[in-house]
Amino acid sequence: MELAFESQSLRAICEDEDRARQELDPDVAEMLKHRLADLRAAKTPKDLLAGHPRVDESGSWMIVDLSGDSRIVFKANHVKNPIGENGELDWSRVNRIKILRIEGGHAK
């Protein structure tokens, strides 16, 4: 998948291991590295296995667990997101995502 980021600071944390270790709990920083590799390697979010990937109640976001109660939240990031016959986002056809935030008790 192709990844984008909600902010430059979030991009810096996700793309720089040293920065991630400075700003996040060490376990969260390590798991973030693995989950980002999983995201980049997957063709769609539906291909993800690790991190208990799930769609939120609204169907707009996906959540992937990191460590403890920390998680990555992302959304589809197509110019025109793929919509299924049911009128909802078809996550099996999403190949561009935007990481919105890392949430939970992850700060040092």
C-alpha atoms as one frame of an Amber mdcrd trajectory, in Angstrom:
protein
   0.000   0.000   0.000   0.961   3.589  -0.462   1.138   5.532   2.809   0.515
   9.220   3.482   0.458  11.007   6.821  -1.886  13.530   8.436   1.001  15.768
   9.529   4.726  16.263   9.075   5.377  15.456  12.727   3.513  12.149  12.378
   5.495  11.397   9.214   8.735  12.094  11.093   7.792   9.678  13.889   6.808
   6.985  11.393   9.815   7.357   9.099  12.598   7.987  11.631  13.216   5.207
  14.173  15.290   7.490  16.409  12.499  10.062  16.521   9.950   7.342  17.279
  12.087   6.079  20.176  12.393   9.643  21.515   8.660  10.369  21.412   7.074
   6.975  22.060   7.352   4.205  24.595  10.130   1.816  23.396   7.698  -1.097
  22.916   5.320   1.099  20.909   8.162   2.457  18.752   9.358  -1.070  17.974
   5.868  -2.318  17.142   5.222   0.790  15.016   8.203  -0.133  12.855   6.779
  -3.629  12.305   3.216  -2.479  11.633   4.385   0.138   9.110   6.349  -2.584
   7.292   3.192  -4.731   7.297   1.160  -1.842   5.862   3.695  -1.167   3.106
   3.877  -4.855   2.186   0.105  -5.405   2.085  -1.855  -4.869  -1.118  -4.948
  -3.763   0.823  -5.836  -3.303   4.506  -7.830  -6.541   4.281  -4.499  -8.380
   3.780  -3.289  -7.356   7.241  -3.124 -10.101   9.840  -1.071  -8.749  12.747
  -2.306  -6.086  15.137  -5.970  -7.106  15.186  -6.939  -4.875  12.215 -10.534
  -3.699  12.333 -12.850  -1.111  10.853 -14.403   1.422  13.247 -18.156   1.573
  13.772 -18.626   4.232  11.084 -16.695   2.215   8.491 -14.499   5.272   7.784
 -11.296   4.302   9.582  -9.228   1.241  10.285  -7.423   0.609  13.534  -4.350
  -1.582  14.020  -2.993  -2.322  17.500   0.613  -1.603  18.391   1.526  -2.375
  22.008  -0.593  -2.166  25.129  -3.451   0.225  24.401  -1.615   2.053  21.586
  -2.846   1.830  18.027  -2.559   3.327  14.539  -5.673   4.889  13.031  -5.863
   5.399   9.259  -8.349   6.057   6.477  -8.560   5.363   2.762  -6.739   8.025
   0.773  -7.887   7.731  -2.833  -9.094  10.722  -4.852 -12.300   8.702  -5.170
 -12.433   5.980  -2.536 -13.728   2.590  -3.750 -17.333   2.050  -2.765 -18.913
  -1.405  -2.713 -22.364  -2.410  -3.900 -23.667  -1.788  -0.376 -22.675   1.885
  -0.634 -19.904   1.552   1.961 -16.143   1.877   1.572 -14.710  -1.319   0.071
 -11.552  -1.867   2.130 -10.583  -4.827  -0.065  -9.946  -2.370  -2.941  -8.100
   0.315  -0.939  -4.394   0.560  -1.738  -3.706   4.135  -0.602  -4.081   5.092
   3.052  -3.482   8.134   5.219  -2.268   7.525   8.750  -4.233   9.923  10.933
  -2.739   9.345  14.358  -1.093   7.080  16.862  -3.347   6.971  19.895  -3.393
   5.429  23.330  -0.988   5.524  26.259   2.135   5.588  24.120   4.004   8.649
  25.382   7.149   8.274  27.432
